Amino acid sequence: MSSQHHGRHHGSGRADPADYAPFAHLTVPNAALYRQVMRTFTAAKERFAVHLRPEDVQAALEPGPGEQPADLDTVVKALDSLVEWGNLRADPDTARVTAVEDFYRKRFIYQLTRAGEAAEAALGTYDEELGRRGELQAVALHDIVTQLRALLVIAAEEEPDRAKAYLTLSTLTARFTDLAENARAFMGSLQRTIDLHEVEVEAFLAYKDRLIDYLKRFIQDLITLGGLIAALIGELEEHDRIRPLLRLAAAREAADAAPDEAEHAERAAYRRWRDRWSGLADWFVSGHGRESQARLLRGRALGAIPQLLAVVRRLNERRAGRSDRSADFRTLARWFAEAPDDAARHRLWRAAFGLHSSRHLTVDADTLAARAADQVPPTTAWAEAEPLRISPQLRRTGSYERRGKPRKVVSRAADRARLAEIAARQAEQTAAARARLATGGEIRLSRIGELDPAAFGLFLRLLGDALATWRPGISSTTATSGDGSLEIRLTALADGTTAEIPTPDGTFCGPDHLVEITDLTDTDRTVPAGKEAHR
């Protein structure tokens, strides 16, 4: 019977309502008791206890605050209802029979059915996802960089090891999946926080500073490491170095498949690994007409900071007693709900919004002069007021607009040409500054030489990005410019020398370092055709 039902379900493409009977206990009275009973069976299963008696279930139930413990009869009725819905199975309890009369008594032991276990698993997933807040994992970015560098080392070997490739790719995709899922959940919970849903006002004001600092730190790490991850992905995709590693991982995954299915399993595994790598690359690397997910996440996180500050401002205004539009609308809604009849609601609507018919239309000069000489009080009724003299053209055509030639369209061609010239000149200056700063290798800071104002300004911003990532105890750091066009690697020196960089406005002095500046806009260097590095 079950097999016929199963075939009917898949053949028709529609689920029978009876298939969802294990969820019926969620929408009936005493649903909380049924949920407690099912959690008791789930917890018992984790302890490898298969069968439970009604007395065991009753002892495991914990009453809520102010509630009385459930009696045995109530528990037995709940168990029987769950058996009827298919969540539990009841078997005769013959272990405690000591007399012939006990055979005629209703004694059962209960256990979870497959349907009941599946329903509990689905509800557990639902509760977990509903309560998940997520987080922005800056550590995951560092782990992804480490695994990508490990893949480069494996790809450089003459005969890459299958197990190493599989374990490295597995770790990489696991960390990336955690990063993407947690980022999605965090931004969703952050938006609910900004909308003041599911958050108390006092709690929000207490942790908003920590939240903003948290966002700033992650944005900084995303800017610093996002470009590096994109460059590493480009190195792996250059000359198709990643494809052999994906095939090795697929072969390792399909190694335990049956002999007649080995080839099919390996092809399917390779498609999965290729899709995972494609998802990782698309997350960090932008394409033509498409922004990377990392760049979108950065924009969302940056945009969340002023939104949070705006929420704080509104809350402070509300607490200071200023007018709050949302509170006004809630009060108005309550007045509408408390109005005795529709007539009162209409009067309230007119008083609140003033959407009346227009009494004053366009008038001519004579009407204005007459009204100025003999002013009519605003409280004068329509029937008692003097009629208004309306232009015959307005009465005849419904429009008071005077016909004539339309205004000439002003040509903005010269302005657009001037703006294009300015943009081209600025782009040339920026490109020249990047070319001037590119060191082509590691040199001392003191050997950079004189810099013009454009190159020096770009150099200061790049140096500031590098120093922002400096932490106590480290001697070298790598950073990417805000637009992702330059990368700087800065290494401290222990000789105590000083670097001087002449500029037209003066001389820049500071401790000497080893510096390597790379122009990331050179697509022939690392990034494959068709993609641009994450910015």
C-alpha positions as CSV (number, residue, x, y, z in Angstrom):
1,M,0.0,0.0,0.0
2,S,2.8,2.4,0.9
3,S,4.6,1.7,-2.4
4,Q,1.5,2.4,-4.4
5,H,1.0,5.7,-2.6
6,H,4.6,6.6,-3.2
7,G,4.3,6.0,-6.8
8,R,1.1,8.0,-7.1
9,H,2.8,10.9,-5.3
10,H,5.8,11.1,-7.7
11,G,3.8,10.2,-10.8
12,S,1.2,13.0,-10.4
13,G,3.7,15.6,-9.3
14,R,1.3,16.6,-6.4
15,A,1.6,15.7,-2.8
16,D,-1.3,14.1,-1.1
17,P,-2.4,16.1,2.0
18,A,-1.9,12.9,4.1
19,D,1.9,13.2,3.3
20,Y,2.0,16.3,5.6
21,A,0.1,14.7,8.4
22,P,3.2,14.6,10.7
23,F,3.1,18.4,10.7
24,A,-0.6,18.5,11.9
25,H,0.4,18.8,15.5
26,L,1.7,22.4,14.9
27,T,-1.7,23.9,14.2
28,V,-3.9,22.3,16.8
29,P,-4.7,23.1,20.4
30,N,-2.0,22.0,22.8
31,A,0.6,22.3,20.1
32,A,3.2,23.2,22.7
33,L,2.6,19.9,24.5
34,Y,3.0,18.0,21.2
35,R,6.3,19.8,20.5
36,Q,7.6,18.9,23.9
37,V,6.7,15.3,23.4
38,M,8.4,15.1,20.0
39,R,11.5,16.8,21.4
40,T,11.6,14.2,24.2
41,F,11.6,11.4,21.6
42,T,14.3,13.2,19.6
43,A,16.5,13.6,22.7
44,A,16.0,9.9,23.6
45,K,17.0,8.8,20.1
46,E,20.3,10.8,20.5
47,R,20.9,8.7,23.6
48,F,20.2,5.5,21.6
49,A,16.9,4.9,23.5
50,V,14.5,3.6,20.9
51,H,11.2,3.0,22.9
52,L,9.6,5.2,25.5
53,R,6.7,4.4,27.8
54,P,4.1,7.1,28.7
55,E,5.7,7.3,32.2
56,D,9.1,8.1,30.7
57,V,7.7,10.8,28.5
58,Q,5.8,12.4,31.5
59,A,8.9,12.4,33.6
60,A,10.9,14.2,30.8
61,L,8.3,16.9,30.3
62,E,9.2,20.2,32.0
63,P,6.2,22.5,32.8
64,G,6.5,26.2,31.9
65,P,6.5,29.0,34.4
66,G,3.2,29.0,36.3
67,E,2.0,25.7,34.6
68,Q,1.1,22.4,36.2
69,P,2.9,19.2,35.2
70,A,1.0,17.2,32.6
71,D,-0.8,14.2,34.1
72,L,-0.4,10.7,32.6
73,D,-3.8,10.7,30.9
74,T,-3.0,13.9,29.0
75,V,0.4,12.5,27.9
76,V,-1.3,9.2,26.7
77,K,-3.8,11.2,24.7
78,A,-1.1,13.2,23.1
79,L,0.9,10.1,22.3
80,D,-2.2,8.5,20.7
81,S,-2.8,11.6,18.6
82,L,0.8,11.6,17.4
83,V,0.4,8.0,16.5
84,E,-2.7,8.9,14.4
85,W,-0.8,11.6,12.6
86,G,2.1,9.3,11.8
87,N,4.8,10.9,14.0
88,L,5.0,7.9,16.4
89,R,4.4,4.2,16.3
90,A,2.7,2.3,19.2
91,D,3.6,-1.3,20.0
92,P,2.1,-3.5,22.7
93,D,4.1,-3.4,25.9
94,T,4.4,-7.0,27.0
95,A,7.5,-6.6,29.1
96,R,5.6,-5.7,32.2
97,V,2.8,-8.3,32.0
98,T,2.8,-10.3,35.2
99,A,-0.8,-11.7,35.1
100,V,-3.4,-12.8,32.6
101,E,-5.5,-9.7,33.4
102,D,-2.6,-7.4,32.2
103,F,-3.1,-8.7,28.6
104,Y,-6.5,-7.0,28.6
105,R,-5.1,-3.6,29.6
106,K,-4.0,-1.0,27.1
107,R,-0.3,-0.8,27.5
108,F,1.9,0.5,24.7
109,I,5.5,1.6,24.1
110,Y,6.2,4.3,21.5
111,Q,9.0,5.1,19.1
112,L,9.6,7.7,16.3
113,T,8.5,6.8,12.8
114,R,10.6,7.8,9.8
115,A,8.0,10.5,9.0
116,G,8.1,11.9,12.5
117,E,11.9,11.9,12.5
118,A,11.9,13.7,9.2
119,A,9.4,16.3,10.4
120,E,11.5,17.0,13.5
121,A,14.6,17.4,11.4
122,A,12.8,19.9,9.1
123,L,11.5,21.8,12.2
124,G,15.0,21.9,13.6
125,T,16.4,23.3,10.4
126,Y,13.6,25.9,10.3
127,D,14.3,27.0,13.9
128,E,18.0,27.2,13.2
129,E,17.7,29.3,10.1
130,L,15.1,31.6,11.7
131,G,17.3,32.3,14.7
132,R,20.5,32.6,12.7
133,R,22.1,36.0,12.8
134,G,25.2,35.2,10.9
135,E,28.5,37.1,11.0
136,L,31.1,38.7,8.8
137,Q,34.0,36.4,9.0
138,A,37.3,38.3,8.4
139,V,39.2,35.2,9.5
140,A,37.7,33.2,6.6
141,L,39.2,35.7,4.2
142,H,42.7,34.9,5.6
143,D,42.0,31.2,5.4
144,I,40.9,31.5,1.8
145,V,44.2,33.3,0.9
146,T,46.1,30.5,2.7
147,Q,44.3,27.7,0.8
148,L,44.7,29.5,-2.6
149,R,48.4,29.8,-2.0
150,A,48.5,26.2,-1.1
151,L,46.8,25.3,-4.4
152,L,49.4,27.3,-6.3
153,V,52.1,25.3,-4.6
154,I,50.4,22.0,-5.5
155,A,49.8,23.2,-9.1
156,A,53.5,23.9,-9.5
157,E,54.4,20.3,-8.7
158,E,55.2,18.0,-11.7
159,E,52.8,15.3,-10.4
160,P,50.3,17.0,-8.0
161,D,49.2,14.8,-5.1
162,R,45.5,13.8,-5.5
163,A,44.9,13.7,-1.7
164,K,46.5,17.1,-1.1
165,A,44.5,18.7,-4.0
166,Y,41.2,17.2,-2.7
167,L,41.8,18.2,1.0
168,T,42.9,21.7,0.0
169,L,39.9,22.3,-2.3
170,S,37.5,20.8,0.3
171,T,38.8,23.2,3.0
172,L,38.7,26.1,0.6
173,T,35.1,25.5,-0.5
174,A,34.0,24.9,3.1
175,R,35.5,28.2,4.3
176,F,34.1,30.0,1.3
177,T,30.6,28.5,1.8
178,D,30.7,29.5,5.5
179,L,31.8,33.0,4.6
180,A,29.0,33.5,1.9
181,E,26.2,32.0,4.0
182,N,27.2,33.9,7.2
183,A,27.5,37.1,5.2
184,R,24.1,36.7,3.7
185,A,22.5,35.9,7.1
186,F,24.4,38.8,8.8
187,M,23.3,41.4,6.2
188,G,19.7,40.1,6.5
189,S,19.7,40.4,10.3
190,L,21.5,43.8,10.0
191,Q,18.7,45.1,7.8
192,R,16.1,43.9,10.3
193,T,18.1,45.7,13.0
194,I,18.1,48.9,10.9
195,D,14.4,48.6,10.4
196,L,14.0,48.2,14.2
197,H,12.5,44.8,13.8
198,E,13.2,42.1,16.4
199,V,15.4,44.5,18.5
200,E,14.8,46.5,21.6
201,V,15.7,50.2,21.4
202,E,17.9,50.1,24.5
203,A,19.7,47.1,23.2
204,F,20.3,48.7,19.9
205,L,21.7,51.9,21.4
206,A,24.0,49.8,23.6
207,Y,25.7,47.8,20.9
208,K,25.5,50.2,17.9
209,D,29.1,51.4,18.5
210,R,30.5,47.9,18.5
211,L,28.5,47.0,15.4
212,I,29.8,50.0,13.5
213,D,33.4,49.2,14.5
214,Y,32.8,45.6,13.5
215,L,31.6,46.7,10.1
216,K,34.6,49.0,9.6
217,R,37.1,46.3,10.5
218,F,35.5,43.8,8.0
219,I,35.3,46.4,5.2
220,Q,39.0,47.1,5.8
221,D,39.9,43.4,5.6
222,L,37.7,42.9,2.6
223,I,39.4,45.8,0.8
224,T,42.8,44.5,1.7
225,L,42.3,40.8,1.0
226,G,39.7,41.0,-1.7
227,G,42.1,42.2,-4.3
228,L,44.7,39.7,-3.2
229,I,42.2,36.8,-3.5
230,A,41.2,37.9,-6.9
231,A,44.8,38.0,-8.0
232,L,45.4,34.5,-6.6
233,I,42.3,33.2,-8.5
234,G,43.7,34.8,-11.6
235,E,47.0,33.1,-11.2
236,L,45.3,29.7,-10.8
237,E,43.1,30.3,-13.9
238,E,46.1,31.5,-15.9
239,H,47.2,28.8,-18.3
240,D,44.4,26.7,-17.0
241,R,46.2,25.5,-13.8
242,I,43.1,24.9,-11.8
243,R,41.5,22.4,-14.1
244,P,43.9,19.5,-13.4
245,L,43.4,20.1,-9.6
246,L,39.7,19.9,-10.0
247,R,40.0,16.6,-12.0
248,L,42.2,15.2,-9.2
249,A,39.7,16.1,-6.6
250,A,36.9,14.6,-8.6
251,A,38.9,11.4,-9.1
252,R,39.6,11.3,-5.4
253,E,35.9,11.8,-4.6
254,A,34.7,9.1,-7.0
255,A,37.4,6.5,-5.9
256,D,34.9,4.5,-3.9
257,A,32.2,4.3,-6.6
258,A,31.2,1.0,-8.1
259,P,33.3,-0.1,-11.1
260,D,30.4,0.2,-13.5
261,E,29.6,3.7,-12.2
262,A,33.1,5.0,-11.7
263,E,33.3,7.0,-14.9
264,H,29.9,8.6,-14.5
265,A,30.6,9.4,-10.8
266,E,33.9,11.0,-11.7
267,R,32.2,13.2,-14.4
268,A,29.5,14.2,-12.0
269,A,32.0,15.0,-9.3
270,Y,34.1,17.1,-11.7
271,R,31.0,19.2,-12.6
272,R,30.3,19.8,-9.0
273,W,33.9,20.9,-8.3
274,R,33.9,23.1,-11.4
275,D,30.7,24.8,-10.3
276,R,32.1,25.4,-6.8
277,W,35.2,27.0,-8.2
278,S,33.2,29.1,-10.6
279,G,31.1,30.3,-7.6
280,L,34.2,31.2,-5.7
281,A,35.7,33.1,-8.6
282,D,32.5,35.0,-9.3
283,W,32.2,35.9,-5.6
284,F,35.6,37.7,-5.6
285,V,36.2,38.6,-9.3
286,S,34.1,40.9,-11.4
287,G,33.2,40.2,-15.0
288,H,32.0,42.3,-17.9
289,G,28.7,43.9,-16.9
290,R,28.7,42.1,-13.5
291,E,30.0,43.2,-10.1
292,S,31.5,40.6,-7.8
293,Q,29.6,39.6,-4.7
294,A,32.5,40.8,-2.5
295,R,32.2,44.2,-4.0
296,L,28.4,44.2,-3.5
297,L,28.8,43.1,0.1
298,R,31.3,45.9,0.6
299,G,28.8,48.4,-0.8
300,R,26.0,47.0,1.4
301,A,28.2,47.1,4.5
302,L,29.4,50.7,3.8
303,G,25.8,51.8,3.2
304,A,24.7,50.2,6.5
305,I,26.9,52.5,8.6
306,P,25.0,55.8,7.6
307,Q,21.7,53.9,7.9
308,L,22.6,52.9,11.5
309,L,23.6,56.4,12.3
310,A,20.3,57.7,10.9
311,V,18.4,55.2,13.1
312,V,20.3,56.4,16.1
313,R,19.4,60.0,15.2
314,R,15.7,59.1,14.9
315,L,15.8,57.3,18.2
316,N,17.4,60.2,20.0
317,E,14.9,62.6,18.5
318,R,12.1,60.3,19.7
319,R,13.5,60.1,23.2
320,A,14.0,63.9,23.3
321,G,10.3,64.3,22.7
322,R,10.4,65.5,19.1
323,S,7.7,64.8,16.6
324,D,7.8,61.2,15.4
325,R,5.9,60.5,12.2
326,S,5.6,56.8,12.8
327,A,4.2,57.4,16.3
328,D,1.7,59.9,14.8
329,F,0.5,57.5,12.2
330,R,0.1,54.8,14.9
331,T,-2.0,57.2,17.0
332,L,-4.1,58.1,14.0
333,A,-4.7,54.4,13.2
334,R,-5.9,53.9,16.7
335,W,-8.3,56.8,16.4
336,F,-9.6,55.3,13.2
337,A,-10.1,52.0,14.9
338,E,-11.9,53.6,17.8
339,A,-14.2,55.8,15.6
340,P,-17.9,54.8,16.2
341,D,-19.0,54.8,12.5
342,D,-18.0,55.6,9.0
343,A,-19.2,59.2,9.2
344,A,-16.8,59.8,12.0
345,R,-14.0,58.1,10.1
346,H,-14.7,60.4,7.1
347,R,-14.6,63.5,9.3
348,L,-11.3,62.3,10.9
349,W,-9.9,61.7,7.4
350,R,-10.8,65.2,6.3
351,A,-9.3,66.8,9.4
352,A,-6.1,64.8,9.2
353,F,-5.3,65.0,5.5
354,G,-7.3,67.9,4.2
355,L,-7.9,66.4,0.8
356,H,-10.9,68.6,-0.2
357,S,-12.0,69.6,-3.6
358,S,-10.2,72.7,-4.9
359,R,-12.4,75.9,-4.3
360,H,-9.9,78.4,-5.8
361,L,-9.3,77.9,-9.5
362,T,-7.3,80.2,-11.9
363,V,-9.0,83.6,-12.0
364,D,-8.5,86.7,-14.1
365,A,-7.3,90.1,-13.0
366,D,-10.8,91.5,-12.5
367,T,-11.7,88.8,-10.0
368,L,-8.5,89.4,-8.1
369,A,-9.2,93.1,-8.0
370,A,-12.8,92.5,-6.8
371,R,-11.6,90.2,-4.1
372,A,-9.0,92.6,-2.9
373,A,-11.6,95.4,-2.7
374,D,-14.2,93.2,-1.0
375,Q,-12.5,90.4,0.9
376,V,-14.6,87.3,1.6
377,P,-14.0,85.6,5.0
378,P,-12.8,82.0,4.8
379,T,-15.8,80.8,6.8
380,T,-18.3,82.0,4.2
381,A,-20.4,79.2,2.8
382,W,-20.5,78.3,-0.8
383,A,-24.1,79.3,-1.3
384,E,-23.5,82.7,0.3
385,A,-20.3,83.6,-1.4
386,E,-19.9,85.6,-4.6
387,P,-19.4,83.5,-7.8
388,L,-15.9,83.3,-9.2
389,R,-15.2,84.7,-12.6
390,I,-13.2,82.0,-14.5
391,S,-11.4,82.6,-17.8
392,P,-13.6,81.6,-20.8
393,Q,-10.6,79.7,-22.2
394,L,-10.4,77.6,-19.1
395,R,-14.2,76.9,-19.2
396,R,-14.0,76.0,-22.9
397,T,-10.8,74.0,-23.2
398,G,-10.2,72.9,-19.6
399,S,-6.7,74.3,-19.8
400,Y,-5.3,77.8,-19.1
401,E,-2.0,77.2,-20.9
402,R,-1.3,79.7,-23.6
403,R,-0.3,78.1,-26.9
404,G,2.9,79.1,-28.7
405,K,6.2,77.9,-29.8
406,P,8.0,75.6,-27.5
407,R,11.3,76.7,-26.0
408,K,14.4,75.9,-27.8
409,V,16.3,72.9,-26.5
410,V,19.6,74.1,-25.1
411,S,22.6,72.3,-26.6
412,R,24.9,70.8,-24.0
413,A,27.4,69.4,-26.5
414,A,30.1,71.9,-25.5
415,D,29.6,71.2,-21.8
416,R,29.7,67.4,-22.4
417,A,32.9,67.8,-24.5
418,R,34.5,69.9,-21.7
419,L,33.6,67.3,-19.1
420,A,34.9,64.5,-21.3
421,E,38.2,66.4,-21.8
422,I,38.5,66.9,-18.0
423,A,37.8,63.2,-17.3
424,A,40.3,62.1,-20.0
425,R,43.0,64.5,-18.6
426,Q,42.4,63.2,-15.0
427,A,42.5,59.6,-16.2
428,E,45.8,60.3,-18.0
429,Q,47.2,61.9,-14.8
430,T,46.2,58.9,-12.7
431,A,47.6,56.4,-15.2
432,A,50.9,58.4,-15.3
433,A,51.0,58.5,-11.5
434,R,50.4,54.7,-11.3
435,A,53.2,54.1,-13.9
436,R,55.5,56.4,-11.9
437,L,54.9,54.6,-8.6
438,A,55.2,51.0,-10.0
439,T,58.6,49.9,-8.7
440,G,59.0,46.7,-10.8
441,G,60.4,44.9,-7.7
442,E,61.3,45.5,-4.1
443,I,63.3,48.8,-3.5
444,R,64.1,51.1,-0.6
445,L,61.6,53.8,0.1
446,S,64.5,56.3,-0.1
447,R,65.1,55.4,-3.7
448,I,61.7,56.3,-5.1
449,G,63.0,59.8,-6.0
450,E,61.1,63.1,-6.6
451,L,57.3,62.8,-7.1
452,D,54.9,65.3,-8.7
453,P,51.8,66.3,-6.8
454,A,49.5,63.7,-8.5
455,A,51.9,60.8,-7.9
456,F,52.7,62.0,-4.4
457,G,49.0,62.2,-3.5
458,L,48.4,58.7,-4.8
459,F,51.5,57.5,-2.9
460,L,50.2,59.0,0.4
461,R,46.9,57.3,0.0
462,L,48.5,53.9,-0.8
463,L,50.9,54.3,2.1
464,G,48.0,55.1,4.4
465,D,46.2,51.9,3.3
466,A,49.3,49.9,4.1
467,L,49.9,51.5,7.5
468,A,46.2,50.9,8.4
469,T,46.8,47.2,8.2
470,W,49.9,47.3,10.3
471,R,49.6,45.3,13.6
472,P,52.0,45.1,16.5
473,G,54.6,42.3,16.2
474,I,54.6,42.2,12.4
475,S,57.4,43.4,10.1
476,S,55.7,43.3,6.7
477,T,52.2,44.0,5.3
478,T,50.4,44.0,2.0
479,A,47.5,46.3,1.1
480,T,45.5,47.3,-2.0
481,S,44.4,50.8,-2.9
482,G,40.7,51.7,-2.5
483,D,40.0,51.4,-6.2
484,G,42.0,48.1,-6.5
485,S,44.4,49.5,-9.0
486,L,47.6,49.3,-7.0
487,E,49.1,46.9,-4.5
488,I,51.8,47.8,-2.0
489,R,54.0,45.5,0.0
490,L,55.8,47.3,2.9
491,T,58.6,45.7,5.0
492,A,60.2,47.4,8.0
493,L,64.0,47.8,8.2
494,A,66.1,47.5,11.3
495,D,69.0,49.7,10.3
496,G,67.3,53.0,11.5
497,T,67.8,54.9,8.2
498,T,65.5,57.7,7.1
499,A,63.9,58.1,3.7
500,E,63.3,61.5,2.0
501,I,61.0,62.0,-0.9
502,P,61.3,65.4,-2.6
503,T,58.1,67.1,-3.9
504,P,57.4,70.5,-5.4
505,D,55.7,71.5,-2.0
506,G,58.5,70.2,0.3
507,T,60.3,67.0,1.4
508,F,58.5,64.0,2.9
509,C,60.6,62.3,5.6
510,G,60.1,59.1,7.6
511,P,61.7,55.8,8.5
512,D,63.1,53.9,5.6
513,H,61.3,50.7,4.5
514,L,61.5,48.1,1.7
515,V,58.6,48.8,-0.6
516,E,57.2,47.0,-3.7
517,I,54.3,48.7,-5.6
518,T,52.5,46.8,-8.3
519,D,50.1,48.1,-10.9
520,L,47.1,45.7,-10.8
521,T,45.5,47.3,-13.9
522,D,48.1,45.4,-16.0
523,T,45.8,42.6,-17.0
524,D,48.6,40.7,-18.7
525,R,50.3,40.1,-15.4
526,T,47.8,37.9,-13.5
527,V,44.2,38.3,-14.4
528,P,42.9,36.2,-17.2
529,A,41.0,37.7,-20.2
530,G,37.3,38.3,-19.6
531,K,37.7,39.2,-15.9
532,E,38.9,42.1,-13.9
533,A,40.3,42.1,-10.4
534,H,37.9,42.8,-7.5
535,R,38.0,46.4,-6.5
